[in-house]
Amino acid sequence: MSAQPDDVRRLRDLHDFYAWKVNAAIGKGREELAWELADDYVDTSVKAMTAAHPIACERGGCVMCARPSATRPKRGWLSRLLR
């Protein structure tokens, strides 16, 4: 699955948007908001990357592709990793 130029541009724009917001939150001393924005960025970017490909494979009735997606806890792996 290779990224198209438009997809890459959208992801870069999304990254720039969140990077600006996180930097602004840190500049205002709002570390908790920065962590929330970092988690939100991961969720939003994954959704953006998978929007064009709703299933992982083209096999009809694939058990893995048909299973419901798990909901992430409010504090994701990124915030645990960066602590």
Secondary structure as GFF3:
##gff-version 3
##sequence-region A 1 83
A	DSSP	alpha_helix	5	27	.	.	.	ID=ss1
A	DSSP	alpha_helix	31	50	.	.	.	ID=ss2
A	DSSP	alpha_helix	63	66	.	.	.	ID=ss3
A	DSSP	alpha_helix	77	82	.	.	.	ID=ss4
###
